[in-house]
Amino acid sequence: MKINFDYIVYLINFANSFKDMRKILLLLIVFVSLVSCSEYQKVAKNPDVPAKIALAEKLYKAGKYGKAITLYEQVKASSKGKVRNERVDYFYADATFQKKQYLLSQYMLERFAKRYPNSEKAETAAFNAIYSYYIDTPVYSLDQAPTYEAISKVQQFIDEHPNSSHLKEANQYIKELNEKLQRKDYEIAKQQYDLESYGAAMKSFDNFLLDFPGTKYKEDAQFYKMKSAYILAINSVASKKEKRLRDVIAIAKSITKHFPNSKYIAEINKMSSEATQLLK
């Protein structure tokens, strides 16, 4: 990119004639950007690897991660992967993380931590790698395979860095990822209830409560399980009605034991009372 310095000087003098310092500052920023752009284009087209590495680090430190990544990729391509430098590898990997290219940064940062286990940046790289896994998980309604993988990666970090300053955050990631899995299974069971498939809903709620005994959805799951049991019971043939009514009463006792002030308490008591009367 060719820069017309006489034109830049003219613009500065023009702004100065109006004593507008903000215009001068803006023009200086434009000038610096033009120079930087020119330098980047020159180095990018040059096969000089050390020059690419030097400018890439300069751009990385200036927060221009996209351009830094491009230069690092050129370095790796031109050397056919033979350039292995701790500093280069870290800045390259971290640039992908800072650029929020999380799918790539998972791999890059994880590889750095394994390749340089004694590096002072190894733990930071490992932690940012698990954050990349964590942040890249899908919403609960989609397939949760990435969430299971993220939980595994975060747990591995916790096991390998028991004294890390990032343990609190890592444990929070585990909690949030598990809650996402819980929400997925809870909504599947609730959907069966909404579709009036009450037998299937009861089984799904049972499995859900077995898989996640401490879930925050426990009260809701037990209530809709009871409601499914109640609807099944009152619409049952005579041979099945007694057992199903007793199931309703048993579920009601369990809920009121664990949630004596349940938000569903009025409806729970009503269904339990009706089931008791029908048994008589």
Residue, then its C-alpha position, 0 to 999 in steps of 0.5 A: m500500500k503506497i502512502n502519500f505523505d504530502y497528503i497526510v501533512y496537508l490534512i494535518n495542517f488543514a486540521n491545525s488551521f482550525k485548531d481542532m485537536r480531535k481531527i489531528l488525533l484522528l488523522l494521526i490514527v489513520f496515518v498509523s493504521l496505513v503504516s501498519c497495514s503497509e507493514y502487514q502486507k509486506v511481511a505477509k507476502n514475504p517468505d521471511v519466517p522470523a519477520k512473520i513471527a516478530l510481526a505476529e507477536k506484535l499484532y497479538k500483543a496489540g489485540k489484532y488476533g485475526k492478523a496474528i493468526t494468519l501470520y502464524e498459519q503462514v509460518k506453520a505452512s511455510s515450515k511444513g509444521k517443523v517450527r516448534n517454539e514454545r512462545v510461538d505455539y502459545f501466542y498462536a494457540d491463545a490468539t485463537f482463544q482470544k478470537k473466540q474460535y473455540l473449536l480450534s482453540q480446544y485443540m490448540l491449547e490442549r496440544f500446547a499444554k501436553r507439548y510443554p507440560n513444564s511451561e509457566k503457561a501450561e496451566t493457563a492453556a489447559f484451563n482456557a482449553i476446558y473453557s473452550y469446551y465448556i462455552d462451545t456446548p449446545v443449548y439443552s434442547l440439542d444433542q448433548a454429546p459435546t456437553y458430556e465431552a466437556i464434563s470429561k475434559v473439565q474433570q480431567f483438568i480438576d484431577e490433573h491440577p488439584n491445586s489450581s487457582h481455577l478450581k472454583e471456576a472449573n467446578q462451576y463449569i461442571k455444575e452448569l454442564n450437569e444442570k444442562l443435562q438435567r434440563k434435557d432429561y427433565e424436559i423429555a419426561k415433561q414432554q411425555y406428560d404434556l403429550e398425555s403419555y402418562g405411563a411413559a412419563m412416570k418411567s421417565f421421571d423415575n429414571f430422571l430422579l435416579d440419574f440426578p438425585g440432587t437435581k433442582y428439578k426434583e420437586d417438579a419431577q415428583f409432582y408431575k410424576m404424581k399427577s401422571a399417576y393420578i390421571l392413570a389411576i382415576n382412568s384405570v380399569a378396576s383391576k389396576k385402580e387400587k394399586r395405582l391409587r395407592d401409588v398416588i398416595a405414596i408419591a404424595k407422602s414422599i413429596t410432602k416429606h421432602f417439600p413440606n412447603s411445596k409450591y404444589i402443596a394444594e394440588i398434591n393434597k387434593m389429589s391425595s385426598e381424592a385417591t384416599q376417598l376412592l380407595k374407601 
